[in-house]
């Protein structure tokens, strides 16, 4: 999946969603883990 936010673009797999802190965790192919404020996500695209 491709996550596009105000200041960050991340390509990876949705790891988990933290509803309390409003954070989405995304795991990249390089195994890096990114956290994104889900209120700032502007688009999500499925990729092959």
Secondary structure, 3 states (H helix, E strand, C coil): CEEEECCCEEECEEEEEECCCCEEEEECCCCCEEEEEHHHEEEEECCC
